[in-house]
Structures are given as C-alpha cells and as structure tokens.
C-alpha cells in the first residue's frame, strides 16, 4: 500500500513539475543565441555564414538542453518531440530563405531575406505559444510580423537595431515573463 501511494505521489509530483516547466526557457535560450550571432554579424563578421552557424548552434544548444533536462528531471519536456521538430524545420526554412537563396544564389535581395526570416519565424512562435499555453509568448509572432513589415519598407537604416529589438521583445522578454506566468490548464 505504501509503495503504491509513494509511486502515485511521485507521478503526481512529476506531473506538477512538468506542467510548471512548460519549456518557455527555450525562447530565452534562442533569444540569447540569435542575439549573440546578430551582434557578431553586425560588429565583427558581416557574412551570411554567421547566421547559418548561429542557427545551427541554436539547434545544437536546444538538443543538448532538452537531453540535459530529461536526465535531470526524469521526464520529457514539451520541446522533446513535435515542437522541437517543428522548430528544426522552421530553422531550415529560415536558413534557406534568409541566407542561402539571397546571399549565395542571389535569387533576391538580402533585405528580402531578412524579411522572410522574421516572417517564417512568426508561425513557429504562434504554434509554440499555443503548445506552451503561455499568454506572454503570443506576442512573439506579432513582433516578428511587425519586424518583417518594417524591414520591407525602403527606409530602415539601422537594421542591427531592428534585429536586436525584435529578438529582445520577440524572444527574450516573453520567455522571461512566461517563467513567472501561470499557465492555462493542460489537456
């Protein structure tokens, strides 16, 4: 009887811990990785390769973090399966549309590539906000869409400022807020 009770108690505690840790810290992690890459590209090495390496590093950091959390917590995060694959695919699309096609194949301008990178990040951020059940994350896709619109205008001079602002307000701040926010009831 005690063993069954302890097992049930342990399962309930893991469930509570899992619900509390919905994975919004991935927005903070991605924000820091992308912000670092953006600053490197702006101030040190102005190359499309920096974006490719930054996004690849982000996927690696995400994978390592998820596996580390699984070992420590003993349960899978919401990012383990479909959501992680969805973002891996989104990153591939962003690399192709934002860097490979405009920079290396010269299919369109680099400014159009920047517009597309933020535009293609928006649906992933929206789906993530629904999966995470965090209201604070819902701002991210709108920040990314507004950034796409602003970057498509002919006058944005300080693109580094625009990228940095979009990353801070679209990833890092929503991630931080969501850590302290309650969540909607889980299914």
ABEGO torsion letter per residue (X at the ends): XAAAAAAAAAAAAAAAAAAABAGAAAAAAAAAAAAAAAAAAAAABBBAAAAAAAAAAAAAAAAAAAAAAAAAAGBBBAAABAAAAAAAAAAAAAAAAAAAAAAAAGABBAAAAAAAAAAAAAAAAAAAAAAAGBAAAAAAAAAAAAAAAAAABAABABAAAAAAAAAAAAAAAAAAAAAABBBBBBX
